[in-house]
């Protein structure tokens, strides 16, 4: 099934590879500020793709995915600073593995009770999970309390720091895209689509809905945690308020809605548009920045309720009618 999907989507795959090759040369041709904008686009796109494994494919919208950004960041930070005492890239890789494992274990732990909820109840419950973890980080001495953690510095291999983290985010986003593509075009993807449309009917048809939901929740949590770890290292110093940010969770949803929820390219397109709009186009209009951003977002959603990729269907239908 996956091989057939690759053959059927060969132009999409080739376009993605061409885009990836173009992204590889960005740090060598653009200014540092533009590279940082590229960092933000890659991180936003990667987080939105990780969110869509659960929210877009399975239909379980999470308002609290920032829980795994913070959990992954603090788990990796504690391992690297308290136990490994730095150790450079080996410490970073160990922290990445440990942080993602902690996020996956935490998701598996809360999956059984929380995935029994649906719709807005699940979304609000996830928001509560994020708030609980944030308060624990703020009040438990082991996590540094309100003082936070200082993350170890990483060697740059002759690259500027912004270029180094750009490439780390590029690799991570590519991995998430490949994982999402493989899931979407396999039997699991078909089962998730049935689950999203009508969970009760899917269960009656033999789809292992509980197993699929838990698997996507755990995988989405682990991938989200990986971006939290890279983000923590890019900051160099983290507190609960810097990684448990509610706007991270809301932005993941916005990027999916803008580009096309449940699609692969949609989150990437939505993230690119919103980051360029907020950081470049409206970056100098600080006094009315949020007002213009909100107004434009409302207009875009009204004009394309199924996202930007959803505009293709009416166009195709009109062409066939001719």
N, C-alpha and C positions, 0 to 999 in steps of 0.2 A: 504493500500500500504506500509506503514512504517512497519507494523507488518510482512508482507511478506518479506520485505527487511532484517529485523532483523533475520528472520528464514533462509533466503538464505545466509546471510553474517555472520552466527553464529560463524564460525571459525575466521573470521576477528575480530569480536566483542570480542571473548574470548581472542584472542592474544592481543588486545588493552587493555583489562582489566588486563591481566598479566603484560604487559609493564607498565601500570599505577601503579600497586602494587609494581613493582620493583623500579620505580622512587621514590616512597614514602620513601624508606629506604636509598636513595642515600646520604642525608646529614649526616647520622649516620655512614657511612662506608668509605666515601671519605674525602680527605683533602680539606681545604677551597678553594684552587685554582681550584680544580676539581669541587667543588660545583658551583663556579662562572662560569666555563665553561658550567655546566649544566644549570645555569640561562640563559646564552646567547643562548644556544640551544633552551630552552623553549620559550624565548621571540621571537627568530627568527622564530621558527615554528608557534607560535601563530599569529604573524604578517603576515606570508606568507599565513596561512589559512584564516585570515580575508581578505586579498587581493584577494584570489582566489574566494571568494563569488561574486565579481564583475568581476575580470579579467579572472578567470578560468571558472566559470559557465556561465557568461553572455557574455564573450568575449570583455569586455571593459577594456583595459589595462590602468592602471593609473601610471603615472610617478611621481605623487605628493601626494601619500598617507601619506607622512611624515607631510603634513598639519594637519592631524587629530591627529598625535602623539603630535605635539607641541600645538595644540589648546586644546586638552584634558588636557595636563600637566599644561598649564597656567591657564585654567579655574578652575581646581581643586585647584591649588596652590593659586589663588586669593581668592577663597571662604574660604579655610582653614586658610590662614594667615591674611587676612584683615577683615573677617566677623566672622568666628568661633573662631579665635585665638587658633588654635590647636585642643583641646578637644580629642586628642588621636584617638582611632579606630572609634569612632562615627564620628569624623571629617573626617577621611579617607573615610568612607563609604558614607558620605554626599558628599564629594568631588568627589568620583567615580561616584555617580549617577548624580551629576551636570555636571561633565566633559563629560560623555558619552551623556547626553542630549544635551549639547551645540554642540558637534560634530554632533549628529544626526540632530539637527536643522539647523546647517550650511550646511550640506550636502543636506537637503531638500530645503534650500534656493537657492543653486546654481544648483540643479539637473535639474530644468526645462530648463534653457538655455544651460548648459554644456553637458547634455546628448543628445542634438540634434546633437552634433558632433560625429564622428565615427573615429575609427582607430587612426592614428598618431595625428590627430587634437585634439581628446579627451585627449590623453596622454600628449600632450604639454600644453593644456589648464589647466590640473590638476597641471602640473609643475608650471604654472603661479600662480595658486591659492596658492600653498605652498610658493612661493616667496613673494607674497603680504602679507600673514599672518606673515611671518618672518620679513618683513620690518616694519609692524605695531607693532609687539612686540618690535622691536629695538628702535622705535621712539616715542612710546606713553608712557607717564610717568606712567599711571595706571598699566602697565605691568612690571614696574621696569626699563624700557629702557634697556640700555646695561648692567646695573648692575644685572638684573635678579631677581629671587625670591629664598628665603631660604625656603625649604619645612620642615614642622613639622616632628619631629622624631616619629617613631612608636615603641611601646613596643614590645619586642621580645618573650614574653611568655616563657622565659628561653632558647630560641634558639639563636644561633649566627645570626648576621644580614644577612649574606649570605644565611643561611638556611631559615630564615623568608621570604625573597624575592623569594627564590627558590620555596617555597610552594605557595606563592601568584601567581607566574607565572605558576606553575603546574596546579592550579585550573583554572586560566584564559584560559590556552591553552586547557584544557579538555572541558571547556564550549564551546569554539569556535569549537572544533572538533565535539561535540554533535550537535551543531547548524548546522554545515556544513553537517553532516550526515543526519539530519532530512530534510534539504532542498534538498539534492541530491536525496533522495529516496522518494520524494513525487511528486505530480502533478506539483508543482512549479519548481522542478528540471528538469522535462521533458520539461516544457515551456522554461526554461533558456537554455537548450541544443539546442532547436529549434531556439531560438533567436541568440545563438552564431554561429550556422551554416549559417543561412540566415534570417536576421531580417525581411526583407520585406515579404518573404514567410510565416514566422511565424505569422506575423500580418494578412495576408490574410487568414490563417487557423484558426484565432480566438484567438490566444494567445495575452493576454493583455500586449504587450511588454513594453509600457511606464510604466505601474504600476509595472511590475516585475523589470525593470531597476532601478526605483526610490527606490523601497523597498530594493534591494540588495545594492545600493549605500549608503542609510541611515544606514542599518544594518552593513555594512562593516566599515563605518566611526565610528559608536559608539563602535564597538569592537576594532578597531585600537586605539581609544582614551583611552580605558581602559588600554591597554598596555603602552601607553604614560604616564598615571598617575602612574602606578607602577614603571616604569622606572624613573620618576622624583623623587619619594620618595627614590628609591635606590641610586640615585645620591646625594640627600640631598640639592642640589643647582642647579638651572637651569637657563640658558640663552637661547636666541633664537638660538644661534649657536650650543647649545648642544642637542636641541630637534628637530629643523627644519633641520635635516641633510639629504641631498639628497641621501647619500649612503644607508639610511634606505629604501627609496623607490626602489632604484635599486636592493638592496639585496632581497627584497620581490619577485621581478621578477626573479632574478637568482635562488633562491631556488625552485620556481615553475618550471622553465625551466629544472633545473637539475633533480628534482625528477619525474616530470611528471605533466604538467599543466592540470588543470581541474580534478585532482584526489584528494583524501583525504589524502592518505599516502605520496604522492609525495612531498608536501611542507615540511613535517616533515623529510623525508629522505634527501632531498636536504639541509635543514637547518643543520641537524646533520653532514653531510659530510663536508659542507663548514666551519662550526665553528670548528670542530676538525682539519680540514686541516689547517686553518689559525691561530688558537690559540695554537694548540698543536704540530702538525707535523712541521709546518714552523715557529713557534713562535720564534725560535732562529736565523733564517736566515733573519734578518731584512733588510739587504742591498739588497737582491734579492727576498724578500718576495712577493711583488706584481707581479713581473715578473713571478715567478713560479706559483703563484695562477692563474694568467690570462692564462698562457700556459696550465695548467692542465684543467682549465675550458673549454677552446676551444677544447681540445682533447676529453673531456667527451661529449660535445655537438655534436661534429662531429661523435663520436662513437654511441651516442644514441640521435638522433635528437628529439625523442618523450619523452625524459627523461628516467631515470633508470627503471621506471615501464613499459615503452614502450618496453623494451627488452623482456618482458614476451611473447608478442604476437608472434614474430618470433619463439621463442623456442617452444611454444605450437603448432604452425603450422607445424614445422619440425617433432615433435613427432607424430602428426596425419598422416603426409605423410608416416611415416614408417609403 
